Amino acid sequence: MSFIQNFIGNFLPKVKADEEDEELVDPQTVLREQCSAKHCEKLKEILNTCNDRVNSRKQTEETCLEELVDYVQCVDHCVAKTLFSKLK
């Protein structure tokens, strides 16, 4: 066994799913999808429009960084409201 595998095996906790749980679902992933669809759809549309515009050009200095940051902040703000109440 390599050093890294040994370290992981000895020092990091092992997480096991209950036998009755077939598939674990990350609540953050679910909340991100819900927030994206319900609360941040306008910002997602603006980001998609910007991406389409930038990708349609061969040479451009335009980036969609501002639109991306606005969208991610919206989703994160929405998720933060309820994420920790859903964690075990």
C-alpha positions in Angstrom: 0.0 0.0 0.0 1.3 3.5 -0.8 1.8 6.2 1.8 -1.2 8.1 0.6 -3.5 5.1 0.7 -2.2 4.2 4.2 -2.8 7.8 5.4 -6.3 7.9 4.0 -7.1 4.5 5.5 -5.8 5.4 8.9 -6.7 9.0 9.5 -9.7 10.0 7.4 -13.1 8.8 8.5 -14.9 6.2 6.4 -18.5 7.1 5.5 -20.8 4.2 4.9 -24.3 4.4 3.7 -27.1 2.7 5.6 -28.2 -0.6 4.0 -31.7 0.7 3.5 -30.4 3.7 1.6 -30.1 2.7 -2.0 -28.5 5.9 -3.3 -27.3 8.9 -1.4 -28.3 12.3 -2.8 -26.4 15.4 -2.0 -28.9 18.0 -0.7 -26.7 20.8 -2.0 -26.9 19.5 -5.5 -30.7 19.3 -5.3 -31.0 22.8 -3.8 -28.7 24.2 -6.5 -30.9 22.8 -9.2 -34.1 24.1 -7.5 -32.6 27.6 -6.9 -31.3 27.8 -10.4 -34.7 27.0 -11.9 -36.9 29.0 -9.5 -35.0 32.0 -8.2 -32.1 32.6 -10.6 -33.6 31.9 -13.9 -33.2 35.4 -15.2 -29.5 35.5 -14.4 -29.0 32.1 -15.9 -30.6 33.4 -19.1 -28.3 36.4 -19.1 -25.3 34.1 -18.6 -26.4 31.8 -21.4 -27.0 34.7 -23.8 -23.5 36.0 -23.0 -21.9 32.6 -23.5 -23.7 32.2 -26.9 -22.5 35.7 -28.0 -18.9 35.0 -27.0 -18.8 31.5 -28.5 -20.2 32.8 -31.8 -17.1 35.0 -32.3 -13.7 33.9 -33.4 -11.8 36.7 -31.8 -13.1 38.6 -28.8 -11.9 40.0 -25.5 -15.3 39.7 -24.0 -15.8 37.3 -21.2 -18.9 36.4 -19.2 -17.2 36.6 -15.8 -19.5 39.2 -14.4 -22.6 37.3 -15.5 -21.1 34.1 -14.1 -20.3 35.7 -10.7 -23.8 37.2 -10.5 -25.4 33.8 -11.3 -23.3 31.8 -8.8 -23.9 34.4 -6.1 -27.6 34.1 -6.6 -27.6 30.3 -6.4 -25.3 30.3 -3.4 -27.4 32.8 -1.6 -30.6 30.8 -2.2 -29.0 27.5 -1.2 -27.5 28.9 2.0 -30.9 29.7 3.3 -31.9 26.1 3.7 -28.9 23.8 3.2 -27.9 23.4 6.8 -31.4 22.6 7.9 -31.3 19.6 5.5 -28.0 18.1 6.7 -28.0 15.3 9.2 
